[in-house]
Amino acid sequence: MKIALMDSGNGLLAAAAAVHRLRPDADLVLSSDPDGMPWGPRTPEDIIAHALDCARSAAALAPDALIVACNTASVHALAAIRAELEPAIPVIGTVPAIKPAAAAGGPVAIWATPGTTGSPYQRGLIRDFAAGVEVTEVPCPGLADAVQYADSAAVNAAVAAAAALTPRNVRSVVLGCTHYELVAERIRAAVQPLLSPAVPRLTLYGSADAVAAQTLRRIGAAPAPDAAPSGRLTVLLSGREGSIDPASLTYPEGRSLVEAAAVRP
């Protein structure tokens, strides 16, 4: 079994690690675009072009499925990628976990990139899945880039700024960018002390686990978390085979993938 994941940068690590936890015997292909990132400030047409290039590089290795592990690419390019690759290769997009957060009860804050915050796409998800729930959209300028480059000081500053905009009565925060899942506990540590004492422990909602589970369902594969870690890791950097970015190794998700690949038979 081979599962490919694509993102502009290391935002794909959380979903890749989730797939690896469910199927440590699966080969993984990580296709990113260091030559073209970040995608967020690009026009929709540019995002589609770069995302398609990233998807084609992964598809050339004949994966059983492709995960678009990027909210920005899922918003703008998912339809184009599916039109080109399906049905030969199932394509799974990433949607912010607004539905489960709202179902658990509000108030809810959605942390996302400035481009996604207030967008028709995100407002549509709120309308469809969080009607009647108090929802606050929180822009997080600079956070994705800080996570990408493992700039700890910049991460702390961006998280603190977003925490200051988060209402004091929220029960949960939706991580609306896949990069944010890599610093989830730092987000919790910044927000929790600012909340009202009456608020229970903050719940964070990411997409990685749900996307991994959906991918296995799409290809008819059952979870096998106890399987031997025999999967191989292939890293594509703007279409070129290479090594995982050293910045990614500052995160447990990145280290787990490399360590598993190093001990394969």
Secondary structure as the mmCIF struct_conf table of DSSP 4:
data_model
#
loop_
_struct_conf.conf_type_id
_struct_conf.id
_struct_conf.beg_label_comp_id
_struct_conf.beg_label_asym_id
_struct_conf.beg_label_seq_id
_struct_conf.end_label_comp_id
_struct_conf.end_label_asym_id
_struct_conf.end_label_seq_id
STRN STRN1 LYS A 2 MET A 6
BEND BEND1 SER A 8 GLY A 9
HELX_RH_3T_P HELX_RH_3T_P1 ASN A 10 LEU A 12
HELX_RH_AL_P HELX_RH_AL_P1 LEU A 13 LEU A 22
TURN_TY1_P TURN_TY1_P1 PRO A 24 ASP A 25
BEND BEND2 ALA A 26 ALA A 26
STRN STRN2 ASP A 27 SER A 32
TURN_TY1_P TURN_TY1_P2 PRO A 34 GLY A 36
TURN_TY1_P TURN_TY1_P3 GLY A 40 PRO A 41
BEND BEND3 ARG A 42 ARG A 42
HELX_RH_AL_P HELX_RH_AL_P2 PRO A 44 ALA A 59
TURN_TY1_P TURN_TY1_P4 ALA A 60 LEU A 61
BEND BEND4 ASP A 64 ASP A 64
STRN STRN3 ALA A 65 VAL A 68
HELX_RH_AL_P HELX_RH_AL_P3 ASN A 71 LEU A 85
TURN_TY1_P TURN_TY1_P5 GLU A 86 ALA A 88
BEND BEND5 ILE A 89 ILE A 89
STRN STRN4 VAL A 91 ILE A 92
TURN_TY1_P TURN_TY1_P6 ALA A 97 ALA A 97
HELX_RH_AL_P HELX_RH_AL_P4 ILE A 98 ALA A 103
TURN_TY1_P TURN_TY1_P7 ALA A 104 ALA A 104
BEND BEND6 GLY A 106 GLY A 106
STRN STRN5 VAL A 108 ALA A 112
TURN_TY1_P TURN_TY1_P8 PRO A 114 GLY A 118
HELX_RH_AL_P HELX_RH_AL_P5 PRO A 120 PHE A 129
TURN_TY1_P TURN_TY1_P9 ALA A 131 GLY A 132
BEND BEND7 VAL A 133 VAL A 133
STRN STRN6 VAL A 135 PRO A 139
TURN_TY1_P TURN_TY1_P10 PRO A 141 GLY A 142
HELX_RH_AL_P HELX_RH_AL_P6 LEU A 143 GLN A 148
TURN_TY1_P TURN_TY1_P11 TYR A 149 ALA A 150
HELX_RH_AL_P HELX_RH_AL_P7 SER A 152 LEU A 165
BEND BEND8 THR A 166 THR A 166
TURN_TY1_P TURN_TY1_P12 ARG A 168 ASN A 169
BEND BEND9 ARG A 171 ARG A 171
STRN STRN7 SER A 172 LEU A 175
BEND BEND10 CYS A 177 CYS A 177
HELX_RH_3T_P HELX_RH_3T_P2 THR A 178 VAL A 183
HELX_RH_AL_P HELX_RH_AL_P8 ALA A 184 VAL A 191
HELX_RH_3T_P HELX_RH_3T_P3 GLN A 192 LEU A 194
BEND BEND11 LEU A 195 LEU A 195
TURN_TY1_P TURN_TY1_P13 PRO A 197 ALA A 198
BEND BEND12 VAL A 199 VAL A 199
BEND BEND13 ARG A 201 ARG A 201
STRN STRN8 THR A 203 TYR A 205
BEND BEND14 SER A 207 SER A 207
HELX_RH_AL_P HELX_RH_AL_P9 ALA A 208 ARG A 218
TURN_TY1_P TURN_TY1_P14 ILE A 219 GLY A 220
TURN_TY1_P TURN_TY1_P15 PRO A 225 ASP A 226
BEND BEND15 ALA A 227 ALA A 227
BEND BEND16 PRO A 229 PRO A 229
STRN STRN9 LEU A 233 LEU A 237
TURN_TY1_P TURN_TY1_P16 SER A 238 GLY A 239
STRN STRN10 ARG A 240 GLY A 242
HELX_RH_3T_P HELX_RH_3T_P4 PRO A 246 THR A 250
BEND BEND17 TYR A 251 TYR A 251
HELX_RH_AL_P HELX_RH_AL_P10 PRO A 252 ALA A 262
TURN_TY1_P TURN_TY1_P17 VAL A 263 VAL A 263
#
